[in-house]
Amino acid sequence: MSKQPRHRPERSFPEAPRLIVECELERCVHCGAPLVPSGTWPVRKQVQTLAGPLFVAGKSKQCSNAECAHASQHYHASGVVRISLPHSTYGLDVLTFIGWQHEPEHRQLVEIQGQLNARGILVCERNVGRLYRQFLALLGGLTAETAQQLAETAERHGGLIWGIDALQPEGHGTLLYVLYEVLSGTPVAGIQLEHATCEELVEWLQPYQALPHQVLATLSDGEEAIMAALAQCWPEAPRQRCQEHFLANLAEPVLDVDGRLRQQMRADLGGLPAVPEVALSQSAGAPGRAVPEVALGQSAGASSGAGPAAPPLFRRRQPRALAS
């Protein structure tokens, strides 16, 4: 293995797919007015994941009511937390991979470094140890720093919005349940369970249920156990379904049909002669006029600058009772 420089090398992934994360909230928690894009990007970073590097950007919103006392307050895209922890350039799937390789598999940090390097992830042994400590801190739950952040958010907004998401990294059957605060985008705690029950989640949430902050709402996907646990812990808080999961699950059957349609069209049109590079149009008594070639399936003036779609960080996990 070649010797790495002692300082952290500059890492850039210019070909990385772009992933734009929108704020999941639709209305101001103070006056109820619709939220509109603020035009700012509080989060812009490149993240290394097990599926490859990503350029992640989070778009914030603000209240459209100019008379609202919190009109200038920005609502951040909390979905970024499900991809990478704040101030981290490694995905949550990388953290869980390190944690599960070091604990159940009893691999040394240098061995885990070799595994990650073999998968194209640039990381040194010292950084593997730091990421492992971040993983332990997430599983450890509420810290003094996080409690201070929650208190400041509750004072600013008059309460908190709790969100829970269950992540399943590729190649592992255990789920990582992550509790985060939506308004501030703060990851609070995590727990490893295999398809947790409502009772297990309620027991895990008890310390956060006892916090002296009002809960304005809860956010989750359609997983029955998660929804039941949130309803039991905070029965008076309005519940909202995660738009990202909802739209993704709606689009999944459409993508399957679209894939079959493309295969059918490719089979039906595969025998057609190739499009000539230059076509000559003959008019009566006039010489031919060359017509420039246009790529098949692309109209003149259509933009080709869009980058490739971002690969999924985690396998799609279908809710057991409700389809989002």
C-alpha positions as CSV (number, residue, x, y, z in Angstrom):
1,M,0.0,0.0,0.0
2,S,1.4,3.4,-1.0
3,K,2.3,5.8,1.8
4,Q,-0.4,8.5,2.2
5,P,0.6,12.2,2.9
6,R,0.3,13.3,6.5
7,H,-2.0,16.2,5.6
8,R,-5.4,15.5,4.3
9,P,-5.3,15.6,0.5
10,E,-7.7,17.7,-1.5
11,R,-10.5,15.4,-2.8
12,S,-12.6,16.4,-5.7
13,F,-15.1,14.4,-7.7
14,P,-16.1,16.5,-10.7
15,E,-18.1,13.7,-12.3
16,A,-20.1,12.9,-9.2
17,P,-23.9,12.8,-9.7
18,R,-25.8,15.8,-8.3
19,L,-28.4,15.2,-5.6
20,I,-30.7,18.1,-4.7
21,V,-32.6,17.7,-1.4
22,E,-35.7,19.9,-0.9
23,C,-37.1,21.0,2.4
24,E,-39.8,18.6,3.4
25,L,-42.0,21.1,5.2
26,E,-44.8,22.9,3.2
27,R,-46.1,25.4,5.7
28,C,-44.7,27.8,8.3
29,V,-45.0,26.2,11.8
30,H,-45.8,29.7,13.2
31,C,-48.5,31.2,10.9
32,G,-49.4,28.4,8.6
33,A,-48.5,30.3,5.4
34,P,-47.0,28.3,2.5
35,L,-43.2,28.1,2.5
36,V,-41.4,29.2,-0.6
37,P,-37.8,28.6,-1.8
38,S,-35.4,31.0,-0.1
39,G,-32.8,30.9,-2.9
40,T,-30.0,29.8,-0.5
41,W,-28.1,26.5,-0.3
42,P,-27.0,26.0,3.3
43,V,-25.5,22.6,2.5
44,R,-23.2,22.0,-0.5
45,K,-20.7,19.2,-0.2
46,Q,-19.3,16.2,-1.9
47,V,-20.1,12.9,-0.1
48,Q,-18.4,9.6,-0.5
49,T,-20.8,6.7,-0.3
50,L,-20.6,3.0,-0.8
51,A,-22.4,3.5,-4.1
52,G,-20.0,6.2,-5.3
53,P,-19.4,9.9,-4.7
54,L,-22.3,12.3,-4.7
55,F,-22.6,16.1,-4.8
56,V,-25.3,16.8,-2.2
57,A,-27.0,20.2,-2.0
58,G,-29.9,21.1,0.4
59,K,-32.3,23.8,-0.5
60,S,-34.0,25.8,2.2
61,K,-37.4,27.6,2.4
62,Q,-38.8,30.5,4.2
63,C,-42.3,31.8,5.1
64,S,-44.2,33.6,2.3
65,N,-46.1,35.8,4.8
66,A,-44.2,39.1,5.1
67,E,-46.0,39.9,8.3
68,C,-45.0,36.7,10.1
69,A,-42.6,37.3,13.0
70,H,-40.4,34.5,11.6
71,A,-40.5,35.5,7.9
72,S,-36.8,35.6,7.7
73,Q,-36.3,32.2,9.4
74,H,-34.9,29.5,7.0
75,Y,-36.3,26.0,7.1
76,H,-33.5,23.6,6.1
77,A,-33.6,20.4,4.1
78,S,-33.4,17.8,6.9
79,G,-33.3,15.0,4.4
80,V,-29.5,15.6,4.0
81,V,-29.1,14.0,7.5
82,R,-30.3,10.7,6.0
83,I,-27.4,10.9,3.6
84,S,-24.5,12.2,5.7
85,L,-24.0,13.7,9.1
86,P,-23.5,17.4,9.4
87,H,-19.9,18.5,8.6
88,S,-19.1,15.1,7.3
89,T,-18.1,14.1,3.8
90,Y,-18.8,10.4,4.2
91,G,-22.3,8.8,3.9
92,L,-24.2,7.2,6.7
93,D,-23.8,4.0,4.9
94,V,-20.0,4.2,5.2
95,L,-20.4,4.9,9.0
96,T,-22.6,1.9,9.4
97,F,-20.3,-0.3,7.3
98,I,-17.4,0.6,9.5
99,G,-19.5,0.0,12.7
100,W,-20.7,-3.4,11.6
101,Q,-17.4,-4.5,10.3
102,H,-15.6,-3.5,13.5
103,E,-18.1,-4.9,16.0
104,P,-19.8,-8.1,14.7
105,E,-17.1,-9.0,12.3
106,H,-14.2,-8.0,14.7
107,R,-12.1,-6.4,11.9
108,Q,-9.3,-4.0,12.7
109,L,-9.5,-0.4,11.5
110,V,-6.7,-1.0,9.0
111,E,-8.6,-3.9,7.5
112,I,-11.7,-1.8,7.2
113,Q,-9.6,0.9,5.5
114,G,-8.5,-1.7,2.9
115,Q,-12.0,-2.8,2.3
116,L,-13.2,0.8,1.7
117,N,-10.2,1.7,-0.5
118,A,-11.0,-1.4,-2.6
119,R,-14.5,0.0,-3.1
120,G,-13.1,3.3,-4.3
121,I,-13.6,5.3,-1.1
122,L,-10.6,7.5,-0.2
123,V,-10.0,7.2,3.5
124,C,-7.1,6.7,5.8
125,E,-6.9,4.5,8.9
126,R,-7.0,7.5,11.2
127,N,-10.2,8.8,9.5
128,V,-11.8,5.3,9.8
129,G,-11.3,5.5,13.5
130,R,-12.9,9.0,13.6
131,L,-15.9,7.8,11.6
132,Y,-16.3,4.8,13.9
133,R,-16.4,7.2,16.9
134,Q,-19.1,9.2,15.1
135,F,-21.1,6.0,14.6
136,L,-20.8,5.2,18.3
137,A,-21.8,8.7,19.3
138,L,-24.9,8.4,17.1
139,L,-25.9,5.1,18.8
140,G,-25.0,6.6,22.2
141,G,-27.9,9.1,22.0
142,L,-28.4,12.6,23.4
143,T,-25.2,14.5,24.2
144,A,-24.8,17.9,25.9
145,E,-24.0,19.6,22.6
146,T,-27.1,18.1,20.9
147,A,-29.3,19.0,23.9
148,Q,-28.1,22.6,23.6
149,Q,-29.0,22.6,19.9
150,L,-32.4,21.3,20.6
151,A,-33.0,23.9,23.3
152,E,-32.0,26.7,20.9
153,T,-34.3,25.3,18.2
154,A,-37.2,25.0,20.6
155,E,-36.7,28.6,21.8
156,R,-36.5,29.9,18.2
157,H,-39.6,28.0,16.8
158,G,-41.6,27.3,19.9
159,G,-41.0,23.5,19.7
160,L,-39.4,20.6,17.8
161,I,-40.4,18.4,14.9
162,W,-39.2,14.8,15.3
163,G,-38.4,12.6,12.3
164,I,-37.4,8.9,12.2
165,D,-36.0,7.0,9.2
166,A,-34.9,3.4,8.9
167,L,-31.9,2.8,6.7
168,Q,-30.6,-0.5,5.4
169,P,-27.2,-0.3,3.9
170,E,-26.4,-2.6,1.0
171,G,-25.4,-6.1,2.1
172,H,-26.6,-6.1,5.6
173,G,-29.9,-7.2,7.1
174,T,-29.9,-5.0,10.2
175,L,-31.8,-1.7,10.0
176,L,-30.3,1.5,11.4
177,Y,-33.1,3.7,12.9
178,V,-32.1,7.4,13.0
179,L,-33.9,10.0,15.1
180,Y,-33.4,13.6,13.9
181,E,-34.9,17.0,14.6
182,V,-36.4,18.4,11.3
183,L,-36.3,22.2,11.9
184,S,-32.6,22.2,12.7
185,G,-31.5,19.1,10.7
186,T,-29.9,17.7,13.8
187,P,-29.2,14.0,14.1
188,V,-30.0,13.0,17.7
189,A,-29.7,9.2,18.1
190,G,-29.6,5.9,16.3
191,I,-30.4,2.3,17.1
192,Q,-29.7,-1.0,15.3
193,L,-32.7,-3.4,15.1
194,E,-34.0,-6.0,12.8
195,H,-37.5,-4.8,11.8
196,A,-38.2,-3.1,15.1
197,T,-41.6,-3.4,16.8
198,C,-43.6,-0.5,18.2
199,E,-42.7,-1.5,21.7
200,E,-39.0,-1.5,21.0
201,L,-39.1,2.0,19.4
202,V,-41.3,3.4,22.2
203,E,-38.7,2.2,24.7
204,W,-35.9,3.8,22.6
205,L,-37.8,7.1,22.4
206,Q,-38.5,7.4,26.1
207,P,-35.6,9.8,27.0
208,Y,-36.6,12.1,24.1
209,Q,-40.2,12.0,25.1
210,A,-39.2,13.3,28.5
211,L,-37.5,16.5,27.1
212,P,-39.2,19.7,28.2
213,H,-39.9,20.9,24.7
214,Q,-43.2,21.1,22.8
215,V,-43.4,18.7,19.8
216,L,-45.0,20.6,16.9
217,A,-45.2,17.6,14.6
218,T,-43.7,14.2,13.7
219,L,-42.3,13.0,10.3
220,S,-41.8,9.5,9.0
221,D,-42.4,7.1,6.1
222,G,-45.3,4.7,6.0
223,E,-43.7,2.0,8.3
224,E,-46.4,0.9,10.6
225,A,-44.1,0.4,13.7
226,I,-42.6,3.8,13.3
227,M,-45.9,5.6,12.9
228,A,-47.4,3.7,15.8
229,A,-44.4,4.6,18.1
230,L,-44.6,8.3,17.2
231,A,-48.3,8.3,17.8
232,Q,-47.9,6.7,21.2
233,C,-45.1,8.9,22.3
234,W,-46.5,12.2,21.0
235,P,-50.3,11.6,20.5
236,E,-51.2,15.3,20.2
237,A,-48.6,16.2,17.6
238,P,-49.7,16.3,13.9
239,R,-48.1,13.5,11.8
240,Q,-46.7,14.1,8.3
241,R,-45.6,11.5,5.8
242,C,-42.1,12.0,4.3
243,Q,-42.6,13.4,0.8
244,E,-39.3,11.9,-0.5
245,H,-40.4,8.3,0.5
246,F,-44.0,9.0,-0.7
247,L,-43.0,10.3,-4.2
248,A,-40.3,7.6,-4.6
249,N,-42.8,4.8,-3.9
250,L,-45.3,6.4,-6.3
251,A,-42.6,6.5,-9.0
252,E,-41.4,3.0,-8.5
253,P,-44.2,1.1,-10.4
254,V,-44.1,3.8,-13.1
255,L,-40.3,3.2,-13.6
256,D,-41.0,-0.6,-14.0
257,V,-43.6,0.0,-16.7
258,D,-41.3,2.6,-18.4
259,G,-38.4,0.1,-18.4
260,R,-40.6,-2.6,-20.1
261,L,-41.8,-0.1,-22.6
262,R,-38.3,0.9,-23.5
263,Q,-37.3,-2.7,-24.0
264,Q,-40.3,-3.3,-26.2
265,M,-39.6,-0.2,-28.3
266,R,-35.9,-1.2,-28.7
267,A,-37.0,-4.7,-29.9
268,D,-39.6,-3.2,-32.3
269,L,-37.4,-0.5,-33.7
270,G,-34.1,-2.5,-33.7
271,G,-34.6,-3.6,-37.3
272,L,-35.1,-0.2,-38.8
273,P,-32.3,1.2,-41.1
274,A,-29.8,3.5,-39.5
275,V,-30.5,7.3,-39.8
276,P,-28.1,8.8,-42.4
277,E,-25.7,11.4,-41.2
278,V,-26.7,13.9,-44.0
279,A,-30.0,14.1,-45.8
280,L,-30.3,15.9,-49.1
281,S,-33.6,17.7,-49.9
282,Q,-34.1,18.0,-53.7
283,S,-36.4,20.7,-55.0
284,A,-37.3,21.3,-58.6
285,G,-34.4,22.8,-60.5
286,A,-32.5,23.6,-57.2
287,P,-29.4,22.0,-55.8
288,G,-29.6,19.8,-52.7
289,R,-29.5,21.4,-49.2
290,A,-27.7,19.6,-46.4
291,V,-29.8,19.1,-43.3
292,P,-27.7,18.7,-40.1
293,E,-28.1,15.5,-38.2
294,V,-30.2,15.5,-35.0
295,A,-29.6,12.8,-32.4
296,L,-32.4,10.3,-32.2
297,G,-34.8,11.1,-29.4
298,Q,-33.4,14.6,-28.9
299,S,-35.2,17.7,-30.3
300,A,-33.3,20.7,-31.6
301,G,-32.5,23.0,-28.7
302,A,-32.9,20.3,-26.1
303,S,-30.3,20.5,-23.4
304,S,-27.9,17.6,-22.8
305,G,-26.2,19.1,-19.8
306,A,-28.1,17.1,-17.1
307,G,-25.9,14.8,-15.3
308,P,-26.6,11.1,-14.5
309,A,-29.1,10.1,-11.8
310,A,-27.7,9.7,-8.3
311,P,-27.3,6.1,-7.3
312,P,-29.3,5.0,-4.2
313,L,-27.4,4.9,-0.9
314,F,-29.7,2.3,0.6
315,R,-32.0,-0.4,-0.7
316,R,-35.6,0.7,-0.9
317,R,-37.4,-0.6,2.2
318,Q,-41.1,-1.2,1.6
319,P,-43.3,-0.5,4.6
320,R,-45.0,-3.6,5.9
321,A,-48.5,-2.2,6.3
322,L,-48.9,1.0,4.3
323,A,-47.4,1.8,0.9
324,S,-46.1,5.4,0.9
